[in-house]
Amino acid sequence: MIYLTDRQICHLLADDAVNRRVLAAAFIELEQQQAAQLARQRIEAQGVKLSTLAAVLPMQGVAGAKVYTTIQGRFTFVIILFSTETGAVLAVLDAQQITKKRTAACSVLMAQQFACTRPKKLAVFGLGAQSTEHVMQMAHAFDFEQIALVTRQPYPEKAAHLQDQLQVNVCQASPEQALDGADIIVTATRAVTPIINGDSLKPGVFIAAVGSSLPTTRELDDSVIKKADAIVVESKEQSLKEAGDLILASHLVSTEKIYTFGEVLANKSLFNQSYDLVIYKAVGVALEDIALAGLAYENFIKN
């Protein structure tokens, strides 16, 4: 049996464009009922949480489960991968890198679908591992003139490092400064109450809200949800149980404007119209983890 570390996976999944193609294909297969996934299950005892998600992707030849602990806000992830042909265990993989990469890749996929043609300003709330990965992947996918970072504490060295890496103007900003003129907004925080107000948004903006998968926390206030022309989720079943941004504003959320990731990708021509505001509310689903775990395994075998 193969064991792949996060360090190995970082190299095996280095091509973000390929990662996005694999994820898009998996979501389309799910939409066409050629794949299946199990929503997150959580158990807890004495402050220790254990969560599991699972997916079957016959077209990719893999099935698997992601299992992780949450202890004092810290996550430890692992994936076990099986062959859909023989049922054999193919590999066990660390999943910190997979979790980062798949989350940002999905945000980029939806931004490519719904953001304006030439987005010039990216606003990112948070500067942890997930936020940083979003900055990197968004900057490689779009030709931004400015990236504004909103953080609780100032991190001038990190902002300068990102600017050197990306050759784009990266600055720290207040929420108001960051939102002013932003074309794409990413929220990847641990906020429990809203950090974005709809009055601050210009027409044509795209928001990827990825910071929470808990029904009691949110990053977007009622005015943002009310203003949205379309809300995209990975899974209606899972998102409407986990996404506090939607649950806590359920009186404003019309099911008619909620679309699934696979629905959008399988019917792109239906979503080519202009929107004043599209929200992609991510909670993280098994399909993403197993698709990229399968790709990492495939790349490892090829090498």
Long-range contacts (C-beta under 8 A, 24 or more apart in sequence): 1-89, 1-90, 1-91, 1-92, 2-90, 2-91, 2-92, 2-297, 2-300, 3-91, 3-92, 3-93, 4-91, 4-92, 4-93, 4-94, 4-296, 4-297, 4-300, 5-94, 6-94, 6-95, 6-96, 6-97, 8-296, 8-300, 9-93, 9-94, 9-97, 9-98, 9-296, 10-97, 12-295, 12-296, 12-299, 12-300, 12-303, 13-97, 13-98, 13-101, 13-292, 13-295, 13-296, 13-299, 16-101, 16-105, 16-108, 16-137, 16-140, 16-141, 18-295, 19-101, 19-102, 19-105, 19-292, 19-295, 20-105, 20-108, 20-109, 22-60, 22-291, 22-292, 22-294, 22-295, 23-102, 23-105, 23-106, 23-109, 23-288, 23-291, 23-292, 24-109, 24-265, 25-59, 25-60, 25-291, 26-57, 26-60, 26-287, 26-288, 26-290, 26-291, 27-234, 27-260, 27-261, 27-262, 27-265, 27-266, 27-287, 28-262, 28-265, 28-266, 29-57, 29-59, 29-262, 30-262, 30-287, 31-260, 31-262, 31-263, 31-265, 31-266, 32-262, 32-266, 34-58, 34-59, 35-59, 35-287, 37-235, 37-285, 37-286, 37-287, 37-290, 38-286, 39-235, 39-237, 39-238, 39-241, 39-285, 39-286, 40-213, 40-238, 40-242, 40-283, 40-284, 40-285, 40-286, 47-71, 47-72, 53-284, 53-285, 53-286, 53-289, 54-286, 54-290, 55-285, 55-286, 55-287, 55-289, 55-290, 55-291, 56-84, 56-290, 57-84, 57-287, 57-290, 57-291, 57-294, 58-84, 60-291, 60-294, 60-295, 61-85, 61-294, 62-90, 62-290, 62-293, 62-294, 62-297, 63-290, 64-286, 64-289, 64-290, 64-293, 64-294, 65-286, 65-290, 66-95, 66-286, 66-289, 66-290, 66-293, 68-95, 73-190, 75-99, 79-289, 79-290, 79-293, 81-290, 81-293, 81-294, 81-297, 90-297, 91-293, 91-297, 91-300, 93-293, 93-296, 93-297, 95-289, 95-293, 96-129, 98-289, 98-292, 98-293, 98-296, 99-284, 99-289, 100-129, 100-130, 100-133, 101-133, 101-137, 101-292, 102-284, 102-288, 102-289, 102-291, 102-292, 103-130, 103-133, 103-134, 103-210, 103-282, 103-284, 103-288, 104-130, 104-133, 104-134, 104-136, 104-137, 104-138, 105-137, 105-288, 105-292, 106-234, 106-261, 106-280, 106-282, 106-288, 107-134, 107-137, 107-138, 107-186, 107-208, 107-210, 107-280, 107-282, 108-137, 108-138, 108-141, 109-261, 109-265, 110-206, 110-208, 110-232, 110-261, 110-264, 110-278, 110-280, 111-138, 111-141, 111-142, 111-184, 111-206, 111-208, 111-280, 112-141, 113-264, 113-265, 113-268, 113-271, 114-206, 114-230, 114-232, 114-271, 114-275, 114-278, 114-280, 115-142, 115-183, 115-184, 115-206, 116-183, 116-204, 116-206, 118-143, 119-144, 119-183, 119-184, 119-206, 120-144, 120-145, 120-146, 120-181, 120-183, 121-145, 121-146, 121-147, 121-148, 121-181, 121-182, 121-183, 121-184, 122-146, 122-147, 122-148, 122-182, 122-183, 122-184, 122-185, 122-186, 123-147, 123-148, 123-150, 123-173, 123-178, 123-179, 123-182, 123-184, 123-185, 123-186, 124-148, 124-149, 124-150, 124-178, 124-185, 124-186, 124-188, 125-150, 125-175, 125-178, 125-185, 125-186, 125-187, 125-188, 125-189, 125-191, 125-195, 125-196, 125-211, 125-219, 126-150, 126-151, 126-186, 126-187, 126-188, 126-189, 126-190, 126-211, 127-151, 127-155, 127-158, 128-188, 130-188, 130-210, 130-211, 131-186, 131-188, 131-189, 132-158, 132-162, 134-186, 134-188, 134-208, 134-210, 135-162, 135-166, 135-170, 135-186, 136-162, 136-165, 136-166, 138-184, 138-186, 139-166, 139-168, 142-184, 144-168, 145-169, 146-170, 146-171, 147-171, 148-172, 148-173, 148-177, 148-178, 148-182, 149-173, 149-178, 150-174, 150-175, 150-178, 175-200, 176-200, 184-208, 186-210, 187-211, 187-219, 187-220, 189-219, 190-217, 191-217, 191-218, 191-219, 192-216, 192-217, 192-218, 193-217, 193-218, 194-218, 194-219, 194-220, 194-221, 194-222, 194-224, 195-219, 196-220, 196-221, 196-224, 197-221, 197-223, 197-224, 198-223, 198-224, 198-225, 198-226, 198-227, 198-277, 199-223, 201-227, 201-277, 203-276, 203-277, 204-274, 204-275, 204-276, 204-277, 205-276, 205-277, 206-277, 206-278, 206-280, 207-277, 207-278, 207-279, 207-280, 208-280, 208-282, 209-245, 209-279, 209-280, 209-281, 209-282, 210-282, 212-243, 212-244, 212-245, 212-283, 213-242, 213-243, 213-283, 213-284, 214-242, 214-244, 215-241, 215-242, 215-243, 215-244, 215-247, 215-248, 216-244, 216-248, 217-244, 218-244, 218-245, 218-248, 218-249, 219-245, 220-245, 220-249, 220-279, 222-249, 222-252, 224-277, 224-279, 225-249, 225-252, 225-253, 225-279, 226-252, 227-276, 227-277, 228-257, 228-277, 228-278, 228-279, 229-257, 229-275, 229-276, 229-277, 229-278, 230-257, 230-258, 230-259, 230-271, 230-275, 230-278, 230-279, 231-257, 231-258, 231-259, 231-278, 231-279, 231-280, 231-281, 232-258, 232-259, 232-260, 232-261, 232-264, 232-278, 232-279, 232-280, 232-281, 233-258, 233-259, 233-260, 233-261, 233-280, 233-281, 233-282, 233-283, 234-260, 234-261, 234-282, 234-283, 234-284, 234-285, 234-287, 234-288, 235-260, 235-261, 235-283, 235-285, 236-260, 238-283, 238-285, 239-281, 239-283, 242-283, 243-281, 243-283, 245-279, 245-281, 246-281
